[in-house]
Amino acid sequence: PGAVLKVGFILLPGFDFLSFTGIIETLRQAIDLGDVGRSAWASWSIMASDPAPVASSCGAAVIPGGTWRDNADFDYLVVVGGRLSGADASRPELLKYLGQTVQRKITVVALSSAVFVAAQAGLLRGRRCAVPWLLYQEFKTRFPETRPVIDDIYVEDRGIITCPGGTASFDL
């Protein structure tokens, strides 16, 4: 409750397990005060569209702590994608939630295919964004009003951070 940094994680169906563990474990190790797994410096919540376990692209499932919380609770909201089918299955409520998050000046981070969700929500118009190289052409075709790049491990453009995922999430 008194954490300095508060991060919300939204897992999309078929999310990339490496991207998720890369960013959350790097965060945990950066703020861990010992062998306790958490610290007073940061807190995070793992969320999904419903409280059922969310299967990753490798089949490992994560049980979210609940559904989307008030986005005002967070400093960062990280959306973790993976398989494009999971990003394409995004519900209108999620797109609205992301829009509200940006309006509140909370940084949105889109990992892997979650960049498609950010673009669907209208967050990337006229912005640079890092996309997975395998999905570059598909992204460029669907969202011609964006400036996708594949040669950066992450891009920050006016409060939106995008990352192609995988091992790049460790650097992010």
MARMARKE-935881 format. One record per residue (C-alpha): residue number from 1; residue in one letter; x, y, z. Coordinates in pm, whole numbers, m for minus. Each point is the difference from the previous one (the first is absolute). Layout:
BEGIN
<pt><seq>NUM</seq><type>A</type><X>X</X><Y>Y</Y><Z>Z</Z></pt>
...
END
This chain:
BEGIN
<pt><seq>1</seq><type>P</type><X>0</X><Y>0</Y><Z>0</Z></pt>
<pt><seq>2</seq><type>G</type><X>283</X><Y>245</Y><Z>69</Z></pt>
<pt><seq>3</seq><type>A</type><X>208</X><Y>m105</Y><Z>m300</Z></pt>
<pt><seq>4</seq><type>V</type><X>182</X><Y>271</Y><Z>m191</Z></pt>
<pt><seq>5</seq><type>L</type><X>m51</X><Y>m172</Y><Z>m339</Z></pt>
<pt><seq>6</seq><type>K</type><X>m329</X><Y>m169</Y><Z>m90</Z></pt>
<pt><seq>7</seq><type>V</type><X>m28</X><Y>m214</Y><Z>m312</Z></pt>
<pt><seq>8</seq><type>G</type><X>m300</X><Y>m173</Y><Z>m149</Z></pt>
<pt><seq>9</seq><type>F</type><X>49</X><Y>m296</Y><Z>m234</Z></pt>
<pt><seq>10</seq><type>I</type><X>m270</X><Y>m111</Y><Z>m242</Z></pt>
<pt><seq>11</seq><type>L</type><X>57</X><Y>m341</Y><Z>m157</Z></pt>
<pt><seq>12</seq><type>L</type><X>m152</X><Y>m63</Y><Z>m343</Z></pt>
<pt><seq>13</seq><type>P</type><X>m92</X><Y>m354</Y><Z>m105</Z></pt>
<pt><seq>14</seq><type>G</type><X>308</X><Y>m174</Y><Z>m140</Z></pt>
<pt><seq>15</seq><type>F</type><X>233</X><Y>256</Y><Z>162</Z></pt>
<pt><seq>16</seq><type>D</type><X>374</X><Y>m49</Y><Z>m39</Z></pt>
<pt><seq>17</seq><type>F</type><X>126</X><Y>m154</Y><Z>324</Z></pt>
<pt><seq>18</seq><type>L</type><X>357</X><Y>120</Y><Z>m59</Z></pt>
<pt><seq>19</seq><type>S</type><X>m115</X><Y>361</Y><Z>m45</Z></pt>
<pt><seq>20</seq><type>F</type><X>m209</X><Y>m15</Y><Z>317</Z></pt>
<pt><seq>21</seq><type>T</type><X>260</X><Y>m166</Y><Z>218</Z></pt>
<pt><seq>22</seq><type>G</type><X>275</X><Y>218</Y><Z>m145</Z></pt>
<pt><seq>23</seq><type>I</type><X>m161</X><Y>325</Y><Z>107</Z></pt>
<pt><seq>24</seq><type>I</type><X>m156</X><Y>m111</Y><Z>330</Z></pt>
<pt><seq>25</seq><type>E</type><X>305</X><Y>m191</Y><Z>124</Z></pt>
<pt><seq>26</seq><type>T</type><X>235</X><Y>284</Y><Z>m95</Z></pt>
<pt><seq>27</seq><type>L</type><X>m225</X><Y>238</Y><Z>193</Z></pt>
<pt><seq>28</seq><type>R</type><X>m16</X><Y>m238</Y><Z>298</Z></pt>
<pt><seq>29</seq><type>Q</type><X>375</X><Y>m47</Y><Z>14</Z></pt>
<pt><seq>30</seq><type>A</type><X>62</X><Y>372</Y><Z>m31</Z></pt>
<pt><seq>31</seq><type>I</type><X>m209</X><Y>79</Y><Z>308</Z></pt>
<pt><seq>32</seq><type>D</type><X>30</X><Y>m316</Y><Z>207</Z></pt>
<pt><seq>33</seq><type>L</type><X>143</X><Y>63</Y><Z>346</Z></pt>
<pt><seq>34</seq><type>G</type><X>109</X><Y>m355</Y><Z>50</Z></pt>
<pt><seq>35</seq><type>D</type><X>m145</X><Y>m340</Y><Z>m63</Z></pt>
<pt><seq>36</seq><type>V</type><X>m361</X><Y>109</Y><Z>52</Z></pt>
<pt><seq>37</seq><type>G</type><X>m122</X><Y>41</Y><Z>m359</Z></pt>
<pt><seq>38</seq><type>R</type><X>m153</X><Y>345</Y><Z>53</Z></pt>
<pt><seq>39</seq><type>S</type><X>96</X><Y>328</Y><Z>158</Z></pt>
<pt><seq>40</seq><type>A</type><X>m150</X><Y>317</Y><Z>133</Z></pt>
<pt><seq>41</seq><type>W</type><X>133</X><Y>188</Y><Z>m304</Z></pt>
<pt><seq>42</seq><type>A</type><X>m233</X><Y>m146</Y><Z>m260</Z></pt>
<pt><seq>43</seq><type>S</type><X>m322</X><Y>m194</Y><Z>m33</Z></pt>
<pt><seq>44</seq><type>W</type><X>m173</X><Y>m157</Y><Z>m293</Z></pt>
<pt><seq>45</seq><type>S</type><X>m329</X><Y>m160</Y><Z>m92</Z></pt>
<pt><seq>46</seq><type>I</type><X>m46</X><Y>m267</Y><Z>m264</Z></pt>
<pt><seq>47</seq><type>M</type><X>m334</X><Y>37</Y><Z>m174</Z></pt>
<pt><seq>48</seq><type>A</type><X>m199</X><Y>m148</Y><Z>m287</Z></pt>
<pt><seq>49</seq><type>S</type><X>m343</X><Y>47</Y><Z>m154</Z></pt>
<pt><seq>50</seq><type>D</type><X>m136</X><Y>m264</Y><Z>239</Z></pt>
<pt><seq>51</seq><type>P</type><X>144</X><Y>m178</Y><Z>306</Z></pt>
<pt><seq>52</seq><type>A</type><X>59</X><Y>m332</Y><Z>m181</Z></pt>
<pt><seq>53</seq><type>P</type><X>360</X><Y>m114</Y><Z>m60</Z></pt>
<pt><seq>54</seq><type>V</type><X>153</X><Y>152</Y><Z>m313</Z></pt>
<pt><seq>55</seq><type>A</type><X>194</X><Y>m241</Y><Z>m220</Z></pt>
<pt><seq>56</seq><type>S</type><X>327</X><Y>126</Y><Z>m143</Z></pt>
<pt><seq>57</seq><type>S</type><X>130</X><Y>m83</Y><Z>m347</Z></pt>
<pt><seq>58</seq><type>C</type><X>207</X><Y>m286</Y><Z>148</Z></pt>
<pt><seq>59</seq><type>G</type><X>m299</X><Y>m143</Y><Z>187</Z></pt>
<pt><seq>60</seq><type>A</type><X>99</X><Y>111</Y><Z>350</Z></pt>
<pt><seq>61</seq><type>A</type><X>m291</X><Y>176</Y><Z>168</Z></pt>
<pt><seq>62</seq><type>V</type><X>m3</X><Y>290</Y><Z>244</Z></pt>
<pt><seq>63</seq><type>I</type><X>m284</X><Y>61</Y><Z>242</Z></pt>
<pt><seq>64</seq><type>P</type><X>m71</X><Y>374</Y><Z>3</Z></pt>
<pt><seq>65</seq><type>G</type><X>m63</X><Y>177</Y><Z>328</Z></pt>
<pt><seq>66</seq><type>G</type><X>m328</X><Y>122</Y><Z>m146</Z></pt>
<pt><seq>67</seq><type>T</type><X>m152</X><Y>201</Y><Z>m279</Z></pt>
<pt><seq>68</seq><type>W</type><X>99</X><Y>353</Y><Z>m97</Z></pt>
<pt><seq>69</seq><type>R</type><X>32</X><Y>233</Y><Z>294</Z></pt>
<pt><seq>70</seq><type>D</type><X>m43</X><Y>375</Y><Z>3</Z></pt>
<pt><seq>71</seq><type>N</type><X>283</X><Y>118</Y><Z>m224</Z></pt>
<pt><seq>72</seq><type>A</type><X>61</X><Y>294</Y><Z>235</Z></pt>
<pt><seq>73</seq><type>D</type><X>162</X><Y>m259</Y><Z>230</Z></pt>
<pt><seq>74</seq><type>F</type><X>301</X><Y>m30</Y><Z>m231</Z></pt>
<pt><seq>75</seq><type>D</type><X>304</X><Y>192</Y><Z>m119</Z></pt>
<pt><seq>76</seq><type>Y</type><X>44</X><Y>m242</Y><Z>m291</Z></pt>
<pt><seq>77</seq><type>L</type><X>m242</X><Y>m235</Y><Z>m172</Z></pt>
<pt><seq>78</seq><type>V</type><X>178</X><Y>m281</Y><Z>m185</Z></pt>
<pt><seq>79</seq><type>V</type><X>m198</X><Y>m198</Y><Z>m257</Z></pt>
<pt><seq>80</seq><type>V</type><X>170</X><Y>m328</Y><Z>m84</Z></pt>
<pt><seq>81</seq><type>G</type><X>m76</X><Y>m151</Y><Z>m339</Z></pt>
<pt><seq>82</seq><type>G</type><X>140</X><Y>m297</Y><Z>m185</Z></pt>
<pt><seq>83</seq><type>R</type><X>m201</X><Y>m180</Y><Z>m260</Z></pt>
<pt><seq>84</seq><type>L</type><X>m167</X><Y>240</Y><Z>m240</Z></pt>
<pt><seq>85</seq><type>S</type><X>m330</X><Y>m187</Y><Z>45</Z></pt>
<pt><seq>86</seq><type>G</type><X>0</X><Y>108</Y><Z>366</Z></pt>
<pt><seq>87</seq><type>A</type><X>45</X><Y>364</Y><Z>m96</Z></pt>
<pt><seq>88</seq><type>D</type><X>m266</X><Y>m27</Y><Z>m269</Z></pt>
<pt><seq>89</seq><type>A</type><X>m245</X><Y>m137</Y><Z>258</Z></pt>
<pt><seq>90</seq><type>S</type><X>20</X><Y>319</Y><Z>206</Z></pt>
<pt><seq>91</seq><type>R</type><X>m331</X><Y>112</Y><Z>136</Z></pt>
<pt><seq>92</seq><type>P</type><X>m134</X><Y>354</Y><Z>m46</Z></pt>
<pt><seq>93</seq><type>E</type><X>14</X><Y>43</Y><Z>380</Z></pt>
<pt><seq>94</seq><type>L</type><X>378</X><Y>m44</Y><Z>m8</Z></pt>
<pt><seq>95</seq><type>L</type><X>40</X><Y>256</Y><Z>m278</Z></pt>
<pt><seq>96</seq><type>K</type><X>m209</X><Y>247</Y><Z>201</Z></pt>
<pt><seq>97</seq><type>Y</type><X>199</X><Y>m78</Y><Z>317</Z></pt>
<pt><seq>98</seq><type>L</type><X>328</X><Y>73</Y><Z>m179</Z></pt>
<pt><seq>99</seq><type>G</type><X>m136</X><Y>327</Y><Z>m135</Z></pt>
<pt><seq>100</seq><type>Q</type><X>m106</X><Y>106</Y><Z>349</Z></pt>
<pt><seq>101</seq><type>T</type><X>342</X><Y>m97</Y><Z>134</Z></pt>
<pt><seq>102</seq><type>V</type><X>176</X><Y>229</Y><Z>m246</Z></pt>
<pt><seq>103</seq><type>Q</type><X>m246</X><Y>283</Y><Z>71</Z></pt>
<pt><seq>104</seq><type>R</type><X>101</X><Y>m25</Y><Z>366</Z></pt>
<pt><seq>105</seq><type>K</type><X>366</X><Y>45</Y><Z>m103</Z></pt>
<pt><seq>106</seq><type>I</type><X>91</X><Y>m353</Y><Z>107</Z></pt>
<pt><seq>107</seq><type>T</type><X>269</X><Y>m160</Y><Z>m214</Z></pt>
<pt><seq>108</seq><type>V</type><X>m118</X><Y>m296</Y><Z>m208</Z></pt>
<pt><seq>109</seq><type>V</type><X>255</X><Y>m264</Y><Z>m94</Z></pt>
<pt><seq>110</seq><type>A</type><X>m83</X><Y>m239</Y><Z>m286</Z></pt>
<pt><seq>111</seq><type>L</type><X>212</X><Y>m314</Y><Z>m20</Z></pt>
<pt><seq>112</seq><type>S</type><X>14</X><Y>m225</Y><Z>m306</Z></pt>
<pt><seq>113</seq><type>S</type><X>m333</X><Y>m19</Y><Z>m188</Z></pt>
<pt><seq>114</seq><type>A</type><X>m162</X><Y>232</Y><Z>255</Z></pt>
<pt><seq>115</seq><type>V</type><X>125</X><Y>276</Y><Z>m231</Z></pt>
<pt><seq>116</seq><type>F</type><X>m294</X><Y>m101</Y><Z>m223</Z></pt>
<pt><seq>117</seq><type>V</type><X>m239</X><Y>58</Y><Z>292</Z></pt>
<pt><seq>118</seq><type>A</type><X>152</X><Y>341</Y><Z>69</Z></pt>
<pt><seq>119</seq><type>A</type><X>m44</X><Y>90</Y><Z>m367</Z></pt>
<pt><seq>120</seq><type>Q</type><X>m360</X><Y>m130</Y><Z>m1</Z></pt>
<pt><seq>121</seq><type>A</type><X>m67</X><Y>225</Y><Z>299</Z></pt>
<pt><seq>122</seq><type>G</type><X>126</X><Y>297</Y><Z>m202</Z></pt>
<pt><seq>123</seq><type>L</type><X>302</X><Y>58</Y><Z>224</Z></pt>
<pt><seq>124</seq><type>L</type><X>267</X><Y>m18</Y><Z>m270</Z></pt>
<pt><seq>125</seq><type>R</type><X>m123</X><Y>234</Y><Z>m275</Z></pt>
<pt><seq>126</seq><type>G</type><X>297</X><Y>201</Y><Z>m126</Z></pt>
<pt><seq>127</seq><type>R</type><X>234</X><Y>m165</Y><Z>249</Z></pt>
<pt><seq>128</seq><type>R</type><X>307</X><Y>m218</Y><Z>m32</Z></pt>
<pt><seq>129</seq><type>C</type><X>m40</X><Y>m346</Y><Z>145</Z></pt>
<pt><seq>130</seq><type>A</type><X>216</X><Y>m309</Y><Z>35</Z></pt>
<pt><seq>131</seq><type>V</type><X>m157</X><Y>m311</Y><Z>m146</Z></pt>
<pt><seq>132</seq><type>P</type><X>108</X><Y>m364</Y><Z>m20</Z></pt>
<pt><seq>133</seq><type>W</type><X>185</X><Y>m44</Y><Z>m328</Z></pt>
<pt><seq>134</seq><type>L</type><X>m214</X><Y>m301</Y><Z>m94</Z></pt>
<pt><seq>135</seq><type>L</type><X>m312</X><Y>218</Y><Z>24</Z></pt>
<pt><seq>136</seq><type>Y</type><X>146</X><Y>315</Y><Z>m158</Z></pt>
<pt><seq>137</seq><type>Q</type><X>m165</X><Y>m28</Y><Z>m342</Z></pt>
<pt><seq>138</seq><type>E</type><X>m338</X><Y>m96</Y><Z>147</Z></pt>
<pt><seq>139</seq><type>F</type><X>14</X><Y>293</Y><Z>241</Z></pt>
<pt><seq>140</seq><type>K</type><X>105</X><Y>245</Y><Z>m271</Z></pt>
<pt><seq>141</seq><type>T</type><X>m287</X><Y>m116</Y><Z>m222</Z></pt>
<pt><seq>142</seq><type>R</type><X>m264</X><Y>24</Y><Z>273</Z></pt>
<pt><seq>143</seq><type>F</type><X>118</X><Y>329</Y><Z>152</Z></pt>
<pt><seq>144</seq><type>P</type><X>148</X><Y>225</Y><Z>m270</Z></pt>
<pt><seq>145</seq><type>E</type><X>m37</X><Y>306</Y><Z>225</Z></pt>
<pt><seq>146</seq><type>T</type><X>275</X><Y>m129</Y><Z>231</Z></pt>
<pt><seq>147</seq><type>R</type><X>378</X><Y>m14</Y><Z>m41</Z></pt>
<pt><seq>148</seq><type>P</type><X>102</X><Y>m355</Y><Z>95</Z></pt>
<pt><seq>149</seq><type>V</type><X>366</X><Y>m86</Y><Z>48</Z></pt>
<pt><seq>150</seq><type>I</type><X>181</X><Y>m331</Y><Z>45</Z></pt>
<pt><seq>151</seq><type>D</type><X>349</X><Y>124</Y><Z>81</Z></pt>
<pt><seq>152</seq><type>D</type><X>m68</X><Y>127</Y><Z>355</Z></pt>
<pt><seq>153</seq><type>I</type><X>m48</X><Y>m217</Y><Z>307</Z></pt>
<pt><seq>154</seq><type>Y</type><X>m259</X><Y>246</Y><Z>125</Z></pt>
<pt><seq>155</seq><type>V</type><X>m144</X><Y>336</Y><Z>m98</Z></pt>
<pt><seq>156</seq><type>E</type><X>m144</X><Y>268</Y><Z>229</Z></pt>
<pt><seq>157</seq><type>D</type><X>m216</X><Y>251</Y><Z>m182</Z></pt>
<pt><seq>158</seq><type>R</type><X>m202</X><Y>249</Y><Z>204</Z></pt>
<pt><seq>159</seq><type>G</type><X>m99</X><Y>m226</Y><Z>286</Z></pt>
<pt><seq>160</seq><type>I</type><X>m39</X><Y>m322</Y><Z>m197</Z></pt>
<pt><seq>161</seq><type>I</type><X>276</X><Y>m260</Y><Z>16</Z></pt>
<pt><seq>162</seq><type>T</type><X>12</X><Y>m284</Y><Z>m248</Z></pt>
<pt><seq>163</seq><type>C</type><X>233</X><Y>m299</Y><Z>1</Z></pt>
<pt><seq>164</seq><type>P</type><X>18</X><Y>m297</Y><Z>m238</Z></pt>
<pt><seq>165</seq><type>G</type><X>14</X><Y>m230</Y><Z>303</Z></pt>
<pt><seq>166</seq><type>G</type><X>214</X><Y>m306</Y><Z>47</Z></pt>
<pt><seq>167</seq><type>T</type><X>339</X><Y>76</Y><Z>148</Z></pt>
<pt><seq>168</seq><type>A</type><X>m45</X><Y>373</Y><Z>m74</Z></pt>
<pt><seq>169</seq><type>S</type><X>m241</X><Y>12</Y><Z>296</Z></pt>
<pt><seq>170</seq><type>F</type><X>297</X><Y>m57</Y><Z>232</Z></pt>
<pt><seq>171</seq><type>D</type><X>161</X><Y>321</Y><Z>m128</Z></pt>
<pt><seq>172</seq><type>L</type><X>m325</X><Y>193</Y><Z>24</Z></pt>
END
